[in-house]
Amino acid sequence: MSERKTRVLFLSTANAARSQMAEAFLRHYAGDYYEVHSAGLEPRAIMPEVAQAMAEVGVPLDGQRAKGVGEYLGQVHFGWLITVCSHAEAHCPTAFLGISKRAYWGDVDDPLKFEGSAEQRAEHARAVRDAINGHVQSWLVEQGE
């Protein structure tokens, strides 16, 4: 392990679901190697269904909160910026100077936009969780971790 961890920022629109999951999974799997953050362009509270889905697999969102991207603009250098939705990818602030690498994981549904019963929303959150988990694990393999 190097002395300095690579900083990773997961960016989404609301920072209420997908980016929170990605933050938690990457910290869980490789927190010794990466300093992990997440933020949103228009932050909203973390969805309860998302928090529950993550707790079910032993990766709780304890200590995480929805944050606006403004908390990081011009303040922190990131080795990686990973956007997890098309809106964030299209509207990512250009003020993120000093980002070494970028990735886009835009193929995962947004739990905030899903409509259905409480059980259907919970099932959808689980499916999104599993998709994000797959992205994080594949990304780690690509990084050689």
Chimera marker file (.cmm) of the C-alpha trace (Angstrom):
<marker_set name="trace">
<marker id="1" x="0.000" y="0.000" z="0.000" r="1" g="1" b="0" radius="0.5"/>
<marker id="2" x="1.312" y="3.427" z="-0.859" r="1" g="1" b="0" radius="0.5"/>
<marker id="3" x="1.460" y="6.202" z="1.689" r="1" g="1" b="0" radius="0.5"/>
<marker id="4" x="-1.025" y="8.288" z="-0.249" r="1" g="1" b="0" radius="0.5"/>
<marker id="5" x="-4.337" y="6.817" z="-1.339" r="1" g="1" b="0" radius="0.5"/>
<marker id="6" x="-5.810" y="7.622" z="-4.729" r="1" g="1" b="0" radius="0.5"/>
<marker id="7" x="-8.934" y="9.754" z="-4.309" r="1" g="1" b="0" radius="0.5"/>
<marker id="8" x="-12.057" y="8.629" z="-6.146" r="1" g="1" b="0" radius="0.5"/>
<marker id="9" x="-15.242" y="10.679" z="-6.535" r="1" g="1" b="0" radius="0.5"/>
<marker id="10" x="-18.504" y="9.070" z="-7.614" r="1" g="1" b="0" radius="0.5"/>
<marker id="11" x="-20.782" y="11.716" z="-9.096" r="1" g="1" b="0" radius="0.5"/>
<marker id="12" x="-24.531" y="11.509" z="-9.699" r="1" g="1" b="0" radius="0.5"/>
<marker id="13" x="-27.427" y="13.894" z="-9.881" r="1" g="1" b="0" radius="0.5"/>
<marker id="14" x="-28.873" y="13.480" z="-6.383" r="1" g="1" b="0" radius="0.5"/>
<marker id="15" x="-26.197" y="11.533" z="-4.442" r="1" g="1" b="0" radius="0.5"/>
<marker id="16" x="-29.107" y="9.597" z="-2.974" r="1" g="1" b="0" radius="0.5"/>
<marker id="17" x="-28.582" y="6.102" z="-4.387" r="1" g="1" b="0" radius="0.5"/>
<marker id="18" x="-26.077" y="4.920" z="-7.016" r="1" g="1" b="0" radius="0.5"/>
<marker id="19" x="-23.123" y="7.111" z="-6.071" r="1" g="1" b="0" radius="0.5"/>
<marker id="20" x="-23.679" y="6.335" z="-2.382" r="1" g="1" b="0" radius="0.5"/>
<marker id="21" x="-23.664" y="2.603" z="-3.123" r="1" g="1" b="0" radius="0.5"/>
<marker id="22" x="-20.503" y="2.892" z="-5.212" r="1" g="1" b="0" radius="0.5"/>
<marker id="23" x="-18.786" y="4.873" z="-2.459" r="1" g="1" b="0" radius="0.5"/>
<marker id="24" x="-19.669" y="2.263" z="0.155" r="1" g="1" b="0" radius="0.5"/>
<marker id="25" x="-18.681" y="-0.727" z="-1.989" r="1" g="1" b="0" radius="0.5"/>
<marker id="26" x="-15.321" y="0.725" z="-3.020" r="1" g="1" b="0" radius="0.5"/>
<marker id="27" x="-14.529" y="1.691" z="0.562" r="1" g="1" b="0" radius="0.5"/>
<marker id="28" x="-15.561" y="-1.811" z="1.690" r="1" g="1" b="0" radius="0.5"/>
<marker id="29" x="-13.423" y="-3.632" z="-0.876" r="1" g="1" b="0" radius="0.5"/>
<marker id="30" x="-10.417" y="-1.340" z="-1.181" r="1" g="1" b="0" radius="0.5"/>
<marker id="31" x="-10.545" y="1.383" z="1.435" r="1" g="1" b="0" radius="0.5"/>
<marker id="32" x="-6.892" y="0.715" z="2.213" r="1" g="1" b="0" radius="0.5"/>
<marker id="33" x="-5.980" y="1.848" z="-1.311" r="1" g="1" b="0" radius="0.5"/>
<marker id="34" x="-8.578" y="4.480" z="-2.154" r="1" g="1" b="0" radius="0.5"/>
<marker id="35" x="-9.960" y="7.540" z="-0.427" r="1" g="1" b="0" radius="0.5"/>
<marker id="36" x="-13.577" y="7.377" z="-1.576" r="1" g="1" b="0" radius="0.5"/>
<marker id="37" x="-16.148" y="10.161" z="-1.866" r="1" g="1" b="0" radius="0.5"/>
<marker id="38" x="-19.467" y="10.734" z="-3.567" r="1" g="1" b="0" radius="0.5"/>
<marker id="39" x="-21.420" y="13.853" z="-4.466" r="1" g="1" b="0" radius="0.5"/>
<marker id="40" x="-24.398" y="15.042" z="-6.435" r="1" g="1" b="0" radius="0.5"/>
<marker id="41" x="-25.222" y="17.961" z="-8.673" r="1" g="1" b="0" radius="0.5"/>
<marker id="42" x="-28.545" y="18.405" z="-6.821" r="1" g="1" b="0" radius="0.5"/>
<marker id="43" x="-28.152" y="16.428" z="-3.562" r="1" g="1" b="0" radius="0.5"/>
<marker id="44" x="-31.120" y="14.824" z="-1.854" r="1" g="1" b="0" radius="0.5"/>
<marker id="45" x="-31.337" y="12.609" z="1.210" r="1" g="1" b="0" radius="0.5"/>
<marker id="46" x="-30.204" y="9.011" z="0.815" r="1" g="1" b="0" radius="0.5"/>
<marker id="47" x="-33.160" y="6.809" z="-0.079" r="1" g="1" b="0" radius="0.5"/>
<marker id="48" x="-34.228" y="4.499" z="2.771" r="1" g="1" b="0" radius="0.5"/>
<marker id="49" x="-34.583" y="1.605" z="0.304" r="1" g="1" b="0" radius="0.5"/>
<marker id="50" x="-30.971" y="2.102" z="-0.744" r="1" g="1" b="0" radius="0.5"/>
<marker id="51" x="-29.709" y="2.148" z="2.840" r="1" g="1" b="0" radius="0.5"/>
<marker id="52" x="-31.678" y="-1.027" z="3.577" r="1" g="1" b="0" radius="0.5"/>
<marker id="53" x="-30.427" y="-2.808" z="0.444" r="1" g="1" b="0" radius="0.5"/>
<marker id="54" x="-26.832" y="-2.041" z="1.372" r="1" g="1" b="0" radius="0.5"/>
<marker id="55" x="-27.298" y="-3.148" z="4.977" r="1" g="1" b="0" radius="0.5"/>
<marker id="56" x="-28.691" y="-6.457" z="3.713" r="1" g="1" b="0" radius="0.5"/>
<marker id="57" x="-25.304" y="-7.312" z="2.167" r="1" g="1" b="0" radius="0.5"/>
<marker id="58" x="-23.275" y="-6.115" z="5.138" r="1" g="1" b="0" radius="0.5"/>
<marker id="59" x="-22.104" y="-2.851" z="3.567" r="1" g="1" b="0" radius="0.5"/>
<marker id="60" x="-24.088" y="-0.238" z="5.490" r="1" g="1" b="0" radius="0.5"/>
<marker id="61" x="-24.092" y="3.424" z="4.578" r="1" g="1" b="0" radius="0.5"/>
<marker id="62" x="-23.264" y="4.419" z="8.146" r="1" g="1" b="0" radius="0.5"/>
<marker id="63" x="-21.642" y="7.834" z="8.271" r="1" g="1" b="0" radius="0.5"/>
<marker id="64" x="-22.464" y="8.657" z="4.655" r="1" g="1" b="0" radius="0.5"/>
<marker id="65" x="-24.606" y="11.662" z="3.737" r="1" g="1" b="0" radius="0.5"/>
<marker id="66" x="-25.744" y="13.347" z="0.568" r="1" g="1" b="0" radius="0.5"/>
<marker id="67" x="-23.223" y="15.993" z="-0.485" r="1" g="1" b="0" radius="0.5"/>
<marker id="68" x="-23.163" y="18.603" z="-3.186" r="1" g="1" b="0" radius="0.5"/>
<marker id="69" x="-20.359" y="18.648" z="-5.708" r="1" g="1" b="0" radius="0.5"/>
<marker id="70" x="-19.553" y="22.184" z="-4.540" r="1" g="1" b="0" radius="0.5"/>
<marker id="71" x="-17.955" y="20.724" z="-1.420" r="1" g="1" b="0" radius="0.5"/>
<marker id="72" x="-15.153" y="19.448" z="-3.640" r="1" g="1" b="0" radius="0.5"/>
<marker id="73" x="-14.848" y="21.903" z="-6.547" r="1" g="1" b="0" radius="0.5"/>
<marker id="74" x="-11.447" y="23.503" z="-6.420" r="1" g="1" b="0" radius="0.5"/>
<marker id="75" x="-10.800" y="21.947" z="-3.022" r="1" g="1" b="0" radius="0.5"/>
<marker id="76" x="-9.698" y="18.380" z="-3.673" r="1" g="1" b="0" radius="0.5"/>
<marker id="77" x="-7.695" y="16.668" z="-6.421" r="1" g="1" b="0" radius="0.5"/>
<marker id="78" x="-9.190" y="13.348" z="-7.514" r="1" g="1" b="0" radius="0.5"/>
<marker id="79" x="-7.323" y="10.581" z="-9.258" r="1" g="1" b="0" radius="0.5"/>
<marker id="80" x="-10.651" y="9.311" z="-10.589" r="1" g="1" b="0" radius="0.5"/>
<marker id="81" x="-14.021" y="10.891" z="-11.315" r="1" g="1" b="0" radius="0.5"/>
<marker id="82" x="-16.659" y="8.247" z="-12.020" r="1" g="1" b="0" radius="0.5"/>
<marker id="83" x="-20.104" y="9.442" z="-13.069" r="1" g="1" b="0" radius="0.5"/>
<marker id="84" x="-22.935" y="7.016" z="-12.510" r="1" g="1" b="0" radius="0.5"/>
<marker id="85" x="-25.721" y="8.686" z="-14.460" r="1" g="1" b="0" radius="0.5"/>
<marker id="86" x="-26.160" y="10.388" z="-17.805" r="1" g="1" b="0" radius="0.5"/>
<marker id="87" x="-27.348" y="13.669" z="-16.289" r="1" g="1" b="0" radius="0.5"/>
<marker id="88" x="-24.216" y="13.975" z="-14.144" r="1" g="1" b="0" radius="0.5"/>
<marker id="89" x="-22.030" y="13.015" z="-17.102" r="1" g="1" b="0" radius="0.5"/>
<marker id="90" x="-23.630" y="15.683" z="-19.284" r="1" g="1" b="0" radius="0.5"/>
<marker id="91" x="-23.585" y="18.383" z="-16.597" r="1" g="1" b="0" radius="0.5"/>
<marker id="92" x="-20.339" y="17.629" z="-14.787" r="1" g="1" b="0" radius="0.5"/>
<marker id="93" x="-18.711" y="20.931" z="-13.838" r="1" g="1" b="0" radius="0.5"/>
<marker id="94" x="-15.701" y="21.751" z="-15.961" r="1" g="1" b="0" radius="0.5"/>
<marker id="95" x="-14.092" y="23.275" z="-12.869" r="1" g="1" b="0" radius="0.5"/>
<marker id="96" x="-12.837" y="19.847" z="-11.840" r="1" g="1" b="0" radius="0.5"/>
<marker id="97" x="-9.262" y="20.647" z="-12.725" r="1" g="1" b="0" radius="0.5"/>
<marker id="98" x="-6.610" y="18.113" z="-11.930" r="1" g="1" b="0" radius="0.5"/>
<marker id="99" x="-8.696" y="14.985" z="-12.400" r="1" g="1" b="0" radius="0.5"/>
<marker id="100" x="-6.378" y="12.299" z="-13.644" r="1" g="1" b="0" radius="0.5"/>
<marker id="101" x="-8.921" y="9.848" z="-15.083" r="1" g="1" b="0" radius="0.5"/>
<marker id="102" x="-12.647" y="9.625" z="-15.755" r="1" g="1" b="0" radius="0.5"/>
<marker id="103" x="-15.125" y="6.811" z="-16.200" r="1" g="1" b="0" radius="0.5"/>
<marker id="104" x="-18.847" y="6.682" z="-16.914" r="1" g="1" b="0" radius="0.5"/>
<marker id="105" x="-21.155" y="3.967" z="-15.588" r="1" g="1" b="0" radius="0.5"/>
<marker id="106" x="-24.382" y="5.170" z="-17.141" r="1" g="1" b="0" radius="0.5"/>
<marker id="107" x="-26.177" y="1.881" z="-17.646" r="1" g="1" b="0" radius="0.5"/>
<marker id="108" x="-27.661" y="1.557" z="-14.144" r="1" g="1" b="0" radius="0.5"/>
<marker id="109" x="-31.289" y="2.585" z="-13.486" r="1" g="1" b="0" radius="0.5"/>
<marker id="110" x="-32.019" y="5.445" z="-11.107" r="1" g="1" b="0" radius="0.5"/>
<marker id="111" x="-33.929" y="4.250" z="-8.008" r="1" g="1" b="0" radius="0.5"/>
<marker id="112" x="-35.259" y="7.782" z="-7.506" r="1" g="1" b="0" radius="0.5"/>
<marker id="113" x="-37.187" y="7.534" z="-10.768" r="1" g="1" b="0" radius="0.5"/>
<marker id="114" x="-38.648" y="4.093" z="-10.074" r="1" g="1" b="0" radius="0.5"/>
<marker id="115" x="-42.339" y="4.023" z="-9.181" r="1" g="1" b="0" radius="0.5"/>
<marker id="116" x="-44.062" y="1.123" z="-7.515" r="1" g="1" b="0" radius="0.5"/>
<marker id="117" x="-45.086" y="-0.355" z="-4.206" r="1" g="1" b="0" radius="0.5"/>
<marker id="118" x="-42.744" y="-0.327" z="-1.231" r="1" g="1" b="0" radius="0.5"/>
<marker id="119" x="-41.706" y="-3.911" z="-1.973" r="1" g="1" b="0" radius="0.5"/>
<marker id="120" x="-41.156" y="-3.145" z="-5.660" r="1" g="1" b="0" radius="0.5"/>
<marker id="121" x="-38.989" y="-0.135" z="-4.751" r="1" g="1" b="0" radius="0.5"/>
<marker id="122" x="-36.996" y="-2.326" z="-2.356" r="1" g="1" b="0" radius="0.5"/>
<marker id="123" x="-36.487" y="-4.983" z="-5.056" r="1" g="1" b="0" radius="0.5"/>
<marker id="124" x="-35.407" y="-2.321" z="-7.534" r="1" g="1" b="0" radius="0.5"/>
<marker id="125" x="-32.921" y="-0.908" z="-5.012" r="1" g="1" b="0" radius="0.5"/>
<marker id="126" x="-31.475" y="-4.423" z="-4.608" r="1" g="1" b="0" radius="0.5"/>
<marker id="127" x="-31.087" y="-4.797" z="-8.381" r="1" g="1" b="0" radius="0.5"/>
<marker id="128" x="-29.342" y="-1.422" z="-8.596" r="1" g="1" b="0" radius="0.5"/>
<marker id="129" x="-27.133" y="-2.393" z="-5.646" r="1" g="1" b="0" radius="0.5"/>
<marker id="130" x="-26.076" y="-5.569" z="-7.421" r="1" g="1" b="0" radius="0.5"/>
<marker id="131" x="-25.345" y="-3.699" z="-10.663" r="1" g="1" b="0" radius="0.5"/>
<marker id="132" x="-23.240" y="-1.084" z="-8.869" r="1" g="1" b="0" radius="0.5"/>
<marker id="133" x="-21.430" y="-3.822" z="-6.974" r="1" g="1" b="0" radius="0.5"/>
<marker id="134" x="-20.574" y="-5.450" z="-10.292" r="1" g="1" b="0" radius="0.5"/>
<marker id="135" x="-19.238" y="-2.171" z="-11.678" r="1" g="1" b="0" radius="0.5"/>
<marker id="136" x="-17.064" y="-1.599" z="-8.601" r="1" g="1" b="0" radius="0.5"/>
<marker id="137" x="-15.652" y="-5.114" z="-8.686" r="1" g="1" b="0" radius="0.5"/>
<marker id="138" x="-14.931" y="-4.916" z="-12.433" r="1" g="1" b="0" radius="0.5"/>
<marker id="139" x="-13.293" y="-1.506" z="-11.982" r="1" g="1" b="0" radius="0.5"/>
<marker id="140" x="-11.072" y="-2.906" z="-9.233" r="1" g="1" b="0" radius="0.5"/>
<marker id="141" x="-9.977" y="-5.756" z="-11.517" r="1" g="1" b="0" radius="0.5"/>
<marker id="142" x="-9.144" y="-3.196" z="-14.214" r="1" g="1" b="0" radius="0.5"/>
<marker id="143" x="-7.044" y="-1.301" z="-11.662" r="1" g="1" b="0" radius="0.5"/>
<marker id="144" x="-5.204" y="-4.461" z="-10.705" r="1" g="1" b="0" radius="0.5"/>
<marker id="145" x="-6.593" y="-4.489" z="-7.152" r="1" g="1" b="0" radius="0.5"/>
<link id1="1" id2="2" r="1" g="1" b="0" radius="0.2"/>
<link id1="2" id2="3" r="1" g="1" b="0" radius="0.2"/>
<link id1="3" id2="4" r="1" g="1" b="0" radius="0.2"/>
<link id1="4" id2="5" r="1" g="1" b="0" radius="0.2"/>
<link id1="5" id2="6" r="1" g="1" b="0" radius="0.2"/>
<link id1="6" id2="7" r="1" g="1" b="0" radius="0.2"/>
<link id1="7" id2="8" r="1" g="1" b="0" radius="0.2"/>
<link id1="8" id2="9" r="1" g="1" b="0" radius="0.2"/>
<link id1="9" id2="10" r="1" g="1" b="0" radius="0.2"/>
<link id1="10" id2="11" r="1" g="1" b="0" radius="0.2"/>
<link id1="11" id2="12" r="1" g="1" b="0" radius="0.2"/>
<link id1="12" id2="13" r="1" g="1" b="0" radius="0.2"/>
<link id1="13" id2="14" r="1" g="1" b="0" radius="0.2"/>
<link id1="14" id2="15" r="1" g="1" b="0" radius="0.2"/>
<link id1="15" id2="16" r="1" g="1" b="0" radius="0.2"/>
<link id1="16" id2="17" r="1" g="1" b="0" radius="0.2"/>
<link id1="17" id2="18" r="1" g="1" b="0" radius="0.2"/>
<link id1="18" id2="19" r="1" g="1" b="0" radius="0.2"/>
<link id1="19" id2="20" r="1" g="1" b="0" radius="0.2"/>
<link id1="20" id2="21" r="1" g="1" b="0" radius="0.2"/>
<link id1="21" id2="22" r="1" g="1" b="0" radius="0.2"/>
<link id1="22" id2="23" r="1" g="1" b="0" radius="0.2"/>
<link id1="23" id2="24" r="1" g="1" b="0" radius="0.2"/>
<link id1="24" id2="25" r="1" g="1" b="0" radius="0.2"/>
<link id1="25" id2="26" r="1" g="1" b="0" radius="0.2"/>
<link id1="26" id2="27" r="1" g="1" b="0" radius="0.2"/>
<link id1="27" id2="28" r="1" g="1" b="0" radius="0.2"/>
<link id1="28" id2="29" r="1" g="1" b="0" radius="0.2"/>
<link id1="29" id2="30" r="1" g="1" b="0" radius="0.2"/>
<link id1="30" id2="31" r="1" g="1" b="0" radius="0.2"/>
<link id1="31" id2="32" r="1" g="1" b="0" radius="0.2"/>
<link id1="32" id2="33" r="1" g="1" b="0" radius="0.2"/>
<link id1="33" id2="34" r="1" g="1" b="0" radius="0.2"/>
<link id1="34" id2="35" r="1" g="1" b="0" radius="0.2"/>
<link id1="35" id2="36" r="1" g="1" b="0" radius="0.2"/>
<link id1="36" id2="37" r="1" g="1" b="0" radius="0.2"/>
<link id1="37" id2="38" r="1" g="1" b="0" radius="0.2"/>
<link id1="38" id2="39" r="1" g="1" b="0" radius="0.2"/>
<link id1="39" id2="40" r="1" g="1" b="0" radius="0.2"/>
<link id1="40" id2="41" r="1" g="1" b="0" radius="0.2"/>
<link id1="41" id2="42" r="1" g="1" b="0" radius="0.2"/>
<link id1="42" id2="43" r="1" g="1" b="0" radius="0.2"/>
<link id1="43" id2="44" r="1" g="1" b="0" radius="0.2"/>
<link id1="44" id2="45" r="1" g="1" b="0" radius="0.2"/>
<link id1="45" id2="46" r="1" g="1" b="0" radius="0.2"/>
<link id1="46" id2="47" r="1" g="1" b="0" radius="0.2"/>
<link id1="47" id2="48" r="1" g="1" b="0" radius="0.2"/>
<link id1="48" id2="49" r="1" g="1" b="0" radius="0.2"/>
<link id1="49" id2="50" r="1" g="1" b="0" radius="0.2"/>
<link id1="50" id2="51" r="1" g="1" b="0" radius="0.2"/>
<link id1="51" id2="52" r="1" g="1" b="0" radius="0.2"/>
<link id1="52" id2="53" r="1" g="1" b="0" radius="0.2"/>
<link id1="53" id2="54" r="1" g="1" b="0" radius="0.2"/>
<link id1="54" id2="55" r="1" g="1" b="0" radius="0.2"/>
<link id1="55" id2="56" r="1" g="1" b="0" radius="0.2"/>
<link id1="56" id2="57" r="1" g="1" b="0" radius="0.2"/>
<link id1="57" id2="58" r="1" g="1" b="0" radius="0.2"/>
<link id1="58" id2="59" r="1" g="1" b="0" radius="0.2"/>
<link id1="59" id2="60" r="1" g="1" b="0" radius="0.2"/>
<link id1="60" id2="61" r="1" g="1" b="0" radius="0.2"/>
<link id1="61" id2="62" r="1" g="1" b="0" radius="0.2"/>
<link id1="62" id2="63" r="1" g="1" b="0" radius="0.2"/>
<link id1="63" id2="64" r="1" g="1" b="0" radius="0.2"/>
<link id1="64" id2="65" r="1" g="1" b="0" radius="0.2"/>
<link id1="65" id2="66" r="1" g="1" b="0" radius="0.2"/>
<link id1="66" id2="67" r="1" g="1" b="0" radius="0.2"/>
<link id1="67" id2="68" r="1" g="1" b="0" radius="0.2"/>
<link id1="68" id2="69" r="1" g="1" b="0" radius="0.2"/>
<link id1="69" id2="70" r="1" g="1" b="0" radius="0.2"/>
<link id1="70" id2="71" r="1" g="1" b="0" radius="0.2"/>
<link id1="71" id2="72" r="1" g="1" b="0" radius="0.2"/>
<link id1="72" id2="73" r="1" g="1" b="0" radius="0.2"/>
<link id1="73" id2="74" r="1" g="1" b="0" radius="0.2"/>
<link id1="74" id2="75" r="1" g="1" b="0" radius="0.2"/>
<link id1="75" id2="76" r="1" g="1" b="0" radius="0.2"/>
<link id1="76" id2="77" r="1" g="1" b="0" radius="0.2"/>
<link id1="77" id2="78" r="1" g="1" b="0" radius="0.2"/>
<link id1="78" id2="79" r="1" g="1" b="0" radius="0.2"/>
<link id1="79" id2="80" r="1" g="1" b="0" radius="0.2"/>
<link id1="80" id2="81" r="1" g="1" b="0" radius="0.2"/>
<link id1="81" id2="82" r="1" g="1" b="0" radius="0.2"/>
<link id1="82" id2="83" r="1" g="1" b="0" radius="0.2"/>
<link id1="83" id2="84" r="1" g="1" b="0" radius="0.2"/>
<link id1="84" id2="85" r="1" g="1" b="0" radius="0.2"/>
<link id1="85" id2="86" r="1" g="1" b="0" radius="0.2"/>
<link id1="86" id2="87" r="1" g="1" b="0" radius="0.2"/>
<link id1="87" id2="88" r="1" g="1" b="0" radius="0.2"/>
<link id1="88" id2="89" r="1" g="1" b="0" radius="0.2"/>
<link id1="89" id2="90" r="1" g="1" b="0" radius="0.2"/>
<link id1="90" id2="91" r="1" g="1" b="0" radius="0.2"/>
<link id1="91" id2="92" r="1" g="1" b="0" radius="0.2"/>
<link id1="92" id2="93" r="1" g="1" b="0" radius="0.2"/>
<link id1="93" id2="94" r="1" g="1" b="0" radius="0.2"/>
<link id1="94" id2="95" r="1" g="1" b="0" radius="0.2"/>
<link id1="95" id2="96" r="1" g="1" b="0" radius="0.2"/>
<link id1="96" id2="97" r="1" g="1" b="0" radius="0.2"/>
<link id1="97" id2="98" r="1" g="1" b="0" radius="0.2"/>
<link id1="98" id2="99" r="1" g="1" b="0" radius="0.2"/>
<link id1="99" id2="100" r="1" g="1" b="0" radius="0.2"/>
<link id1="100" id2="101" r="1" g="1" b="0" radius="0.2"/>
<link id1="101" id2="102" r="1" g="1" b="0" radius="0.2"/>
<link id1="102" id2="103" r="1" g="1" b="0" radius="0.2"/>
<link id1="103" id2="104" r="1" g="1" b="0" radius="0.2"/>
<link id1="104" id2="105" r="1" g="1" b="0" radius="0.2"/>
<link id1="105" id2="106" r="1" g="1" b="0" radius="0.2"/>
<link id1="106" id2="107" r="1" g="1" b="0" radius="0.2"/>
<link id1="107" id2="108" r="1" g="1" b="0" radius="0.2"/>
<link id1="108" id2="109" r="1" g="1" b="0" radius="0.2"/>
<link id1="109" id2="110" r="1" g="1" b="0" radius="0.2"/>
<link id1="110" id2="111" r="1" g="1" b="0" radius="0.2"/>
<link id1="111" id2="112" r="1" g="1" b="0" radius="0.2"/>
<link id1="112" id2="113" r="1" g="1" b="0" radius="0.2"/>
<link id1="113" id2="114" r="1" g="1" b="0" radius="0.2"/>
<link id1="114" id2="115" r="1" g="1" b="0" radius="0.2"/>
<link id1="115" id2="116" r="1" g="1" b="0" radius="0.2"/>
<link id1="116" id2="117" r="1" g="1" b="0" radius="0.2"/>
<link id1="117" id2="118" r="1" g="1" b="0" radius="0.2"/>
<link id1="118" id2="119" r="1" g="1" b="0" radius="0.2"/>
<link id1="119" id2="120" r="1" g="1" b="0" radius="0.2"/>
<link id1="120" id2="121" r="1" g="1" b="0" radius="0.2"/>
<link id1="121" id2="122" r="1" g="1" b="0" radius="0.2"/>
<link id1="122" id2="123" r="1" g="1" b="0" radius="0.2"/>
<link id1="123" id2="124" r="1" g="1" b="0" radius="0.2"/>
<link id1="124" id2="125" r="1" g="1" b="0" radius="0.2"/>
<link id1="125" id2="126" r="1" g="1" b="0" radius="0.2"/>
<link id1="126" id2="127" r="1" g="1" b="0" radius="0.2"/>
<link id1="127" id2="128" r="1" g="1" b="0" radius="0.2"/>
<link id1="128" id2="129" r="1" g="1" b="0" radius="0.2"/>
<link id1="129" id2="130" r="1" g="1" b="0" radius="0.2"/>
<link id1="130" id2="131" r="1" g="1" b="0" radius="0.2"/>
<link id1="131" id2="132" r="1" g="1" b="0" radius="0.2"/>
<link id1="132" id2="133" r="1" g="1" b="0" radius="0.2"/>
<link id1="133" id2="134" r="1" g="1" b="0" radius="0.2"/>
<link id1="134" id2="135" r="1" g="1" b="0" radius="0.2"/>
<link id1="135" id2="136" r="1" g="1" b="0" radius="0.2"/>
<link id1="136" id2="137" r="1" g="1" b="0" radius="0.2"/>
<link id1="137" id2="138" r="1" g="1" b="0" radius="0.2"/>
<link id1="138" id2="139" r="1" g="1" b="0" radius="0.2"/>
<link id1="139" id2="140" r="1" g="1" b="0" radius="0.2"/>
<link id1="140" id2="141" r="1" g="1" b="0" radius="0.2"/>
<link id1="141" id2="142" r="1" g="1" b="0" radius="0.2"/>
<link id1="142" id2="143" r="1" g="1" b="0" radius="0.2"/>
<link id1="143" id2="144" r="1" g="1" b="0" radius="0.2"/>
<link id1="144" id2="145" r="1" g="1" b="0" radius="0.2"/>
</marker_set>
